[in-house]
Amino acid sequence: MKKILITGGAGYIGSHTAVELWAAGIEPVILDDLSNSDPKVLDRLEEITGKRFQFYSGDCSDRNLLNTISSEHQLAGVIHFAAFKAVGESTRLPLKYYRNNVSALIVLLEWMQDMKIKDLVFSSSCTVYGQPEILPVTEATPRQEAESPYGNTKKICEDILIDVVKSKGGIRVISLRYFNPVGAHPSSKIGELPLGTPNNLVPFITQTAAGIREKLTVFGDDYDTPDGSCIRDYIHVVDLADAHLRAFSYLENQPADFYEVFNVGTGQGNSVLEVIQTFEKVSGQKLNYEIGPRRPGDVVQVWADTTKINQVLGWYPKFSLEDSMRDSWNWQKSL
């Protein structure tokens, strides 16, 4: 069975991707330092798939650990999720983000070259577009100055990948610029499980509905949008996981030293207040929320043009925003 290393594989998107890979006949090998994930996820993955995946606890910048992994497994490629991703935190702790997100990628690429591992699917982000002048954004939309250190690390990582491919470094890469992952596996066995205070909207919504949080704060209602709150493109995590599987399959048929980028979103924008209203509708829960001041680093509105991934990879989202809110709530209740 073909094996793929998933860095950050115990995390939110990584764990769902592991399930999709296994369903497609590919064995995931998981590397995660558990800094923002729970080791119980590995038990949950076994419950879903019937398979105990090989797990390594550690950091992508640990070359000795990477060498151990490649000595024990014949790897067909890597899907690289491992990165810090909180916009607000990155504005307070930029060096933490540059060290983890950028330095680890360099170590990973050097190791891949030495081990002749050719294929990499990279977890990028719509944050590279900054606040775009024209919506929706296509892959040809110019990348703007990043609104946060987190966004800047994704821009820098993309540039590193492009330069390695240009250098004839023997690596084929797809960068997936995805928008806002939400939802949970329909089994309710895995989902978004932030350690400490959530940085994303939906866990805050579900934890508020469950009484874990006293209230939800909407950061600003005076933006230039229909209801004044920020607009994002919310994509179900299972759809996003499927996009990684399709990207990897596509890479395997490409020539050496190949680079491509795809947006992964629904192609539709929803405001923060719309997400709250949708959650209230599907859950039957009335949320306690208040309007607060704007948050540093937040982009006003962004959503994807998904024409390219639809046409090239044959990928289309299957889940709606209502599906995402229902699965998120079922996951929260299962906890």
C-alpha positions as CSV (number, residue, x, y, z in Angstrom):
1,M,0.0,0.0,0.0
2,K,1.3,3.5,-0.9
3,K,2.3,5.6,2.1
4,I,2.1,9.4,2.5
5,L,3.5,11.3,5.4
6,I,1.0,13.8,6.9
7,T,2.7,16.5,9.0
8,G,0.2,17.9,11.5
9,G,-1.8,14.7,10.9
10,A,-3.4,14.7,14.3
11,G,-4.7,18.2,13.8
12,Y,-8.1,19.3,12.4
13,I,-7.6,19.1,8.7
14,G,-4.8,16.5,8.8
15,S,-6.9,14.0,10.7
16,H,-9.8,14.3,8.2
17,T,-7.3,13.9,5.3
18,A,-5.9,10.8,6.9
19,V,-9.4,9.3,6.7
20,E,-9.9,10.2,3.1
21,L,-6.5,8.8,2.1
22,W,-7.2,5.5,3.8
23,A,-10.6,5.3,2.1
24,A,-8.7,5.7,-1.2
25,G,-6.3,2.9,-0.5
26,I,-3.4,5.0,0.8
27,E,-1.8,4.6,4.2
28,P,-1.2,7.8,6.1
29,V,1.9,8.1,8.3
30,I,1.3,10.8,10.9
31,L,3.8,13.3,12.3
32,D,2.6,15.8,14.9
33,D,4.1,17.6,17.9
34,L,0.6,17.7,19.5
35,S,1.0,21.4,20.3
36,N,-2.5,22.1,19.0
37,S,-4.1,18.6,18.9
38,D,-5.0,15.7,21.2
39,P,-3.5,12.2,21.1
40,K,-7.0,10.8,21.5
41,V,-7.5,11.7,17.8
42,L,-5.4,8.6,16.9
43,D,-7.9,6.4,18.8
44,R,-10.8,8.1,16.9
45,L,-9.1,7.6,13.6
46,E,-8.8,3.9,14.4
47,E,-12.5,3.8,15.3
48,I,-13.4,5.3,11.9
49,T,-11.0,3.4,9.7
50,G,-10.3,0.2,11.6
51,K,-6.6,0.9,11.2
52,R,-4.1,2.1,13.8
53,F,-2.0,4.6,11.8
54,Q,1.8,4.8,12.5
55,F,2.3,8.0,14.6
56,Y,5.5,9.9,15.3
57,S,5.5,12.6,18.0
58,G,7.7,15.5,17.1
59,D,8.6,18.5,15.0
60,C,9.1,18.9,11.2
61,S,12.3,20.7,11.9
62,D,13.8,17.6,13.6
63,R,15.9,16.2,10.8
64,N,16.8,13.1,12.9
65,L,13.2,12.2,13.4
66,L,12.5,12.7,9.7
67,N,15.4,10.4,8.9
68,T,13.9,7.8,11.2
69,I,10.6,8.0,9.5
70,S,12.1,7.6,6.0
71,S,14.2,4.7,7.2
72,E,11.0,2.9,8.4
73,H,8.7,3.7,5.6
74,Q,8.8,3.9,1.8
75,L,7.0,7.2,1.3
76,A,5.3,8.3,-1.9
77,G,5.1,11.9,-0.8
78,V,4.2,14.4,1.9
79,I,1.1,16.5,2.7
80,H,2.4,19.3,4.9
81,F,-0.1,20.8,7.3
82,A,2.1,21.4,10.4
83,A,2.0,25.2,11.0
84,F,0.8,27.7,13.5
85,K,-2.3,29.4,12.1
86,A,-3.9,31.9,14.5
87,V,-3.9,35.4,12.9
88,G,-4.3,37.3,16.2
89,E,-1.5,35.4,17.9
90,S,0.8,35.9,15.0
91,T,0.5,39.6,15.3
92,R,1.7,39.3,19.0
93,L,4.3,36.6,18.5
94,P,5.7,37.0,14.9
95,L,9.0,35.2,15.6
96,K,7.2,32.1,16.8
97,Y,5.4,31.9,13.5
98,Y,8.4,32.6,11.3
99,R,10.5,29.9,13.1
100,N,7.8,27.3,13.0
101,N,6.1,27.9,9.7
102,V,9.1,28.8,7.5
103,S,12.1,27.1,9.1
104,A,10.3,23.7,9.3
105,L,9.4,23.8,5.6
106,I,13.1,24.4,4.7
107,V,14.2,21.3,6.8
108,L,11.4,19.3,5.3
109,L,12.3,20.2,1.7
110,E,16.0,19.4,2.3
111,W,15.0,16.0,3.7
112,M,12.7,15.3,0.8
113,Q,15.5,16.1,-1.7
114,D,18.0,13.9,0.1
115,M,15.5,11.0,0.3
116,K,14.3,11.4,-3.3
117,I,10.7,12.0,-2.1
118,K,9.2,13.9,-5.1
119,D,5.7,14.9,-4.3
120,L,4.4,17.6,-1.8
121,V,1.0,19.0,-1.3
122,F,1.4,22.2,0.7
123,S,-1.2,23.7,3.0
124,S,-1.4,27.3,1.9
125,S,-4.1,29.9,2.7
126,C,-6.3,32.5,1.2
127,T,-4.5,35.0,3.5
128,V,-1.9,35.3,0.8
129,Y,-4.4,37.5,-1.1
130,G,-4.6,40.0,1.7
131,Q,-7.6,42.3,1.2
132,P,-8.1,41.8,-2.6
133,E,-9.3,44.6,-4.8
134,I,-11.6,42.3,-6.9
135,L,-13.8,39.5,-5.7
136,P,-14.0,36.5,-6.0
137,V,-10.2,35.8,-6.0
138,T,-8.7,33.6,-8.7
139,E,-5.3,31.9,-8.5
140,A,-4.1,34.8,-10.8
141,T,-5.2,37.4,-8.3
142,P,-2.1,39.3,-7.2
143,R,-1.0,38.5,-3.7
144,Q,-1.2,41.6,-1.6
145,E,0.9,42.6,1.4
146,A,-0.1,40.2,4.1
147,E,-2.4,41.5,6.8
148,S,-0.6,39.4,9.5
149,P,2.6,37.6,10.2
150,Y,0.7,34.3,9.7
151,G,-0.3,35.3,6.2
152,N,3.2,36.4,5.4
153,T,4.6,33.0,6.4
154,K,2.3,31.4,3.8
155,K,3.5,33.9,1.2
156,I,7.1,33.2,2.0
157,C,6.6,29.4,2.0
158,E,5.0,29.6,-1.4
159,D,8.0,31.6,-2.7
160,I,10.4,29.0,-1.3
161,L,8.5,26.2,-3.0
162,I,8.5,28.1,-6.3
163,D,12.2,28.7,-6.1
164,V,13.0,25.1,-5.2
165,V,11.0,23.9,-8.3
166,K,12.7,26.5,-10.5
167,S,16.1,25.2,-9.3
168,K,15.3,21.8,-10.8
169,G,15.3,20.4,-7.2
170,G,13.4,17.3,-8.2
171,I,10.2,18.1,-6.4
172,R,6.6,18.4,-7.6
173,V,4.4,20.7,-5.6
174,I,0.8,21.8,-5.4
175,S,-0.1,24.6,-3.0
176,L,-3.7,24.6,-1.9
177,R,-4.9,28.0,-0.9
178,Y,-7.9,27.3,1.2
179,F,-10.4,29.4,2.8
180,N,-12.2,28.8,6.1
181,P,-12.4,25.1,7.1
182,V,-15.5,24.3,9.2
183,G,-17.6,21.3,10.1
184,A,-16.5,17.9,11.3
185,H,-16.6,14.2,10.2
186,P,-20.2,13.1,9.9
187,S,-19.4,10.3,12.4
188,S,-18.8,12.9,15.0
189,K,-15.6,11.1,16.0
190,I,-13.2,13.8,14.8
191,G,-13.6,17.5,14.4
192,E,-12.0,20.8,15.4
193,L,-10.7,20.6,18.9
194,P,-8.7,23.7,19.8
195,L,-6.6,23.6,22.9
196,G,-7.5,26.5,25.1
197,T,-9.4,29.5,23.7
198,P,-10.5,28.9,20.1
199,N,-9.0,31.2,17.4
200,N,-11.7,30.3,14.8
201,L,-15.3,31.3,14.7
202,V,-17.2,28.0,14.6
203,P,-15.6,26.4,17.7
204,F,-16.4,29.6,19.6
205,I,-20.0,29.3,18.3
206,T,-20.4,25.7,19.4
207,Q,-18.7,26.2,22.7
208,T,-20.9,29.1,23.5
209,A,-24.0,27.1,22.5
210,A,-22.7,24.3,24.8
211,G,-22.2,26.7,27.7
212,I,-18.5,26.3,27.8
213,R,-18.1,30.0,26.8
214,E,-20.3,32.7,28.3
215,K,-20.7,34.6,25.1
216,L,-19.4,35.0,21.5
217,T,-17.9,38.3,20.3
218,V,-18.4,39.4,16.7
219,F,-15.3,41.5,15.9
220,G,-16.9,44.5,14.2
221,D,-20.2,45.2,12.5
222,D,-19.2,48.4,10.8
223,Y,-17.4,46.9,7.8
224,D,-18.4,47.7,4.2
225,T,-20.4,44.5,3.8
226,P,-24.2,44.0,3.6
227,D,-24.6,43.4,7.4
228,G,-21.4,45.0,8.6
229,S,-19.6,41.8,9.6
230,C,-16.6,40.2,7.9
231,I,-17.3,37.8,5.0
232,R,-15.4,34.5,4.4
233,D,-15.7,31.4,2.3
234,Y,-16.5,28.5,4.7
235,I,-15.7,25.1,3.4
236,H,-16.5,21.7,5.0
237,V,-13.4,20.0,6.3
238,V,-14.3,16.7,4.5
239,D,-14.5,18.5,1.2
240,L,-11.1,20.1,1.9
241,A,-9.6,16.7,2.8
242,D,-10.9,15.3,-0.5
243,A,-9.1,18.2,-2.3
244,H,-5.8,17.1,-0.8
245,L,-6.4,13.5,-2.1
246,R,-7.2,14.8,-5.6
247,A,-4.2,17.1,-5.6
248,F,-1.8,14.3,-4.7
249,S,-3.3,12.0,-7.4
250,Y,-2.9,14.8,-9.9
251,L,0.8,15.4,-8.9
252,E,1.8,11.8,-9.6
253,N,1.1,12.3,-13.3
254,Q,3.0,15.6,-13.7
255,P,6.5,16.1,-15.1
256,A,9.5,16.7,-12.8
257,D,9.9,20.1,-11.2
258,F,6.2,21.0,-11.3
259,Y,4.4,23.7,-9.4
260,E,0.7,24.5,-9.3
261,V,-1.7,26.3,-7.1
262,F,-5.4,25.9,-6.5
263,N,-8.0,27.8,-4.5
264,V,-10.2,25.5,-2.3
265,G,-13.4,27.0,-1.3
266,T,-17.1,26.9,-2.0
267,G,-17.1,30.0,-4.3
268,Q,-19.5,31.7,-2.0
269,G,-19.0,34.2,0.8
270,N,-20.9,34.2,4.1
271,S,-20.8,36.9,6.8
272,V,-20.1,36.1,10.4
273,L,-23.6,37.0,11.3
274,E,-25.0,34.7,8.6
275,V,-22.9,31.9,10.0
276,I,-24.4,32.6,13.5
277,Q,-27.9,32.6,12.1
278,T,-27.3,29.4,10.1
279,F,-26.0,27.7,13.3
280,E,-29.1,28.8,15.3
281,K,-31.4,27.5,12.5
282,V,-29.9,24.0,12.3
283,S,-29.1,23.5,16.0
284,G,-32.2,25.1,17.5
285,Q,-29.9,27.0,19.9
286,K,-30.1,30.7,20.6
287,L,-26.6,32.1,20.8
288,N,-25.4,34.7,23.3
289,Y,-23.3,37.1,21.2
290,E,-22.2,40.7,21.3
291,I,-20.6,43.1,18.9
292,G,-17.1,44.0,19.8
293,P,-14.3,46.2,18.3
294,R,-12.6,45.2,15.1
295,R,-9.7,42.7,15.4
296,P,-6.2,43.5,14.2
297,G,-5.2,41.6,11.0
298,D,-8.7,40.8,9.9
299,V,-9.5,41.0,6.2
300,V,-12.9,42.5,5.5
301,Q,-14.1,40.0,2.9
302,V,-12.7,37.3,0.7
303,W,-14.1,34.3,-1.2
304,A,-12.9,32.0,-3.9
305,D,-13.3,31.6,-7.6
306,T,-13.1,27.8,-7.8
307,T,-13.2,27.4,-11.6
308,K,-9.7,26.1,-11.8
309,I,-9.9,23.3,-9.2
310,N,-13.3,22.3,-10.6
311,Q,-12.0,22.0,-14.1
312,V,-8.5,20.6,-13.5
313,L,-9.0,18.3,-10.5
314,G,-12.7,17.6,-11.0
315,W,-13.2,18.7,-7.4
316,Y,-16.5,20.2,-6.2
317,P,-17.7,20.7,-2.7
318,K,-20.5,18.4,-1.6
319,F,-21.4,20.0,1.8
320,S,-23.4,23.2,2.4
321,L,-23.0,25.7,5.2
322,E,-26.0,24.1,6.9
323,D,-24.2,20.7,6.7
324,S,-21.1,22.3,8.2
325,M,-23.0,23.8,11.1
326,R,-24.9,20.6,11.8
327,D,-21.7,18.5,11.8
328,S,-19.9,21.0,14.0
329,W,-22.7,21.0,16.5
330,N,-23.0,17.2,16.5
331,W,-19.2,17.0,17.1
332,Q,-19.5,19.5,20.0
333,K,-22.3,17.5,21.6
334,S,-20.2,14.3,21.3
335,L,-17.5,15.8,23.4
